Amino acid sequence: MRLKNKISLVTGAAGDIGRATVLRFADEGAFVILSDINASGCEKVLAEVEALGRKGAIITADVIKEDQIISMFDKIKADYKRLDILVNIAGGDYENDASIDGIGYEKMSYNMDVNLKSCMLCCREASKIMMDQVYGKIVNMSSLTWRGSPMQFSYSASKGGVYAFTRSSALALGMFNINVNALAPALIEVEVIKNGMDAETWAALKEDCATRYPMGRVGQPIDVANCALFLASDESSFITGQIIEVSGGARL
Ligand SMILES: NC(=O)c1ccc[n+]([C@@H]2O[C@H](COP(=O)([O-])OP(=O)(O)OC[C@H]3O[C@@H](n4cnc5c(N)ncnc54)[C@H](O)[C@@H]3O)[C@@H](O)[C@H]2O)c1
């Protein structure tokens, strides 16, 4: 097992990519702490973890609230004494329909809070534990939109920020044996995107992306979870500060 007895925290654990990551980690022997704003969603995923014969725990937190992030890491330190792996998945695009001259201050700020500042704060708190133990793996969630995306101005900026922050963190934390990397998925088939449009529009979007991506399909949550597993494992111990595009070759 690749994560045997590792204490890992996955934020956004109730979402589709978060769930797949939690289950993949649990299957590889990790003890997974599930965190999300959605408590009932976490309970469902934890039940799946337990059905695999594995153990985990839930700490709900709203990652746009600094005090809740601090409390979460305090609890982890008190209960488990260590944290081997942090995967920052919580987030999303809350302004995907704005033109350049229509960017809204509130939505823009929310995208920064939920995608970038949450990642920075979780990394800050995790680094305090990981530096002491001289071991850690941090996997941050960027997006292929870090390269730029029309109509996703604030989201792509927040995810580009995640990449820049990942590089800076890797520079600072390498000497503590802490790896920091980022994932940049292209379109992944998840409920939150499908539910945001009618079935016909989704089918057209999926087909359009599949045609443009060299691998001929859009991604599935397990594709992202498998990459997170690699970056969280000791198999990637000489890889840090990198962004891995889980994209089927999109935008090569
Ligand atoms: N699906 C894609 O195509 C895609 C592509 C690139 C990047 N991503 C990124 O992957 C991550 C997961 O997205 P997903 O597609 O699984 O969507 P999702 O909506 O299923 O998962 C996101 C999870 O984050 C949680 N969350 C949102 N705001 C939160 C907050 N303030 N505090 C705590 N939890 C919060 C949600 O409750 C949800 O469970 C996001 O960061 C997203 O930006 C997704």
The ligand as a MOL file (V3000), in Angstrom:
LIG
                    3D

  0  0  0     0  0            999 V3000
M  V30 BEGIN CTAB
M  V30 COUNTS 44 48 0 0 0
M  V30 BEGIN ATOM
M  V30 1 N -14.4220 19.6690 -12.4640 0
M  V30 2 C -13.5340 20.2820 -13.2330 0
M  V30 3 O -13.6330 20.2990 -14.4570 0
M  V30 4 C -12.3610 20.9630 -12.5860 0
M  V30 5 C -11.2870 21.3520 -13.4080 0
M  V30 6 C -10.2000 21.9900 -12.8350 0
M  V30 7 C -10.1640 22.2170 -11.4830 0
M  V30 8 N -11.2140 21.8380 -10.7030 0 CHG=1
M  V30 9 C -11.1210 22.1080 -9.2710 0
M  V30 10 O -11.2610 20.9060 -8.5590 0
M  V30 11 C -11.7960 21.1780 -7.2650 0
M  V30 12 C -12.9730 20.2440 -6.9860 0
M  V30 13 O -13.9930 20.5210 -7.8880 0
M  V30 14 P -15.1290 19.4820 -8.3270 0
M  V30 15 O -15.2030 19.5670 -9.7850 0
M  V30 16 O -14.9390 18.1550 -7.6700 0 CHG=-1
M  V30 17 O -16.4210 20.2170 -7.7780 0
M  V30 18 P -17.3450 19.9250 -6.5110 0
M  V30 19 O -18.2590 21.0790 -6.3990 0
M  V30 20 O -17.9310 18.5600 -6.6310 0
M  V30 21 O -16.3250 19.9300 -5.2830 0
M  V30 22 C -15.9600 21.0840 -4.6010 0
M  V30 23 C -16.1240 20.8560 -3.1130 0
M  V30 24 O -15.6010 21.9990 -2.4100 0
M  V30 25 C -16.4970 22.3070 -1.3720 0
M  V30 26 N -16.4100 23.7140 -1.0180 0
M  V30 27 C -16.7770 24.7800 -1.7770 0
M  V30 28 N -16.6160 25.9120 -1.0770 0
M  V30 29 C -16.1400 25.5560 0.1360 0
M  V30 30 C -15.8080 26.2870 1.3060 0
M  V30 31 N -15.9280 27.6140 1.3640 0
M  V30 32 N -15.3360 25.6100 2.3780 0
M  V30 33 C -15.2180 24.2630 2.3400 0
M  V30 34 N -15.5530 23.5090 1.2700 0
M  V30 35 C -16.0140 24.1580 0.1820 0
M  V30 36 C -17.8800 21.9690 -1.9260 0
M  V30 37 O -18.8250 21.7820 -0.8800 0
M  V30 38 C -17.5890 20.7180 -2.7240 0
M  V30 39 O -17.8000 19.5510 -1.9380 0
M  V30 40 C -12.1440 22.6690 -7.2600 0
M  V30 41 O -11.0950 23.3830 -6.6200 0
M  V30 42 C -12.1990 23.0140 -8.7280 0
M  V30 43 O -11.9270 24.3790 -8.9620 0
M  V30 44 C -12.3040 21.2040 -11.2150 0
M  V30 END ATOM
M  V30 BEGIN BOND
M  V30 1 1 1 2
M  V30 2 2 2 3
M  V30 3 1 2 4
M  V30 4 1 4 5
M  V30 5 2 4 44
M  V30 6 2 5 6
M  V30 7 1 6 7
M  V30 8 2 7 8
M  V30 9 1 8 9
M  V30 10 1 8 44
M  V30 11 1 9 10
M  V30 12 1 9 42
M  V30 13 1 10 11
M  V30 14 1 11 12
M  V30 15 1 11 40
M  V30 16 1 12 13
M  V30 17 1 13 14
M  V30 18 2 14 15
M  V30 19 1 14 16
M  V30 20 1 14 17
M  V30 21 1 17 18
M  V30 22 2 18 19
M  V30 23 1 18 20
M  V30 24 1 18 21
M  V30 25 1 21 22
M  V30 26 1 22 23
M  V30 27 1 23 24
M  V30 28 1 23 38
M  V30 29 1 24 25
M  V30 30 1 25 26
M  V30 31 1 25 36
M  V30 32 1 26 27
M  V30 33 1 26 35
M  V30 34 2 27 28
M  V30 35 1 28 29
M  V30 36 1 29 30
M  V30 37 2 29 35
M  V30 38 1 30 31
M  V30 39 2 30 32
M  V30 40 1 32 33
M  V30 41 2 33 34
M  V30 42 1 34 35
M  V30 43 1 36 37
M  V30 44 1 36 38
M  V30 45 1 38 39
M  V30 46 1 40 41
M  V30 47 1 40 42
M  V30 48 1 42 43
M  V30 END BOND
M  V30 END CTAB
M  END
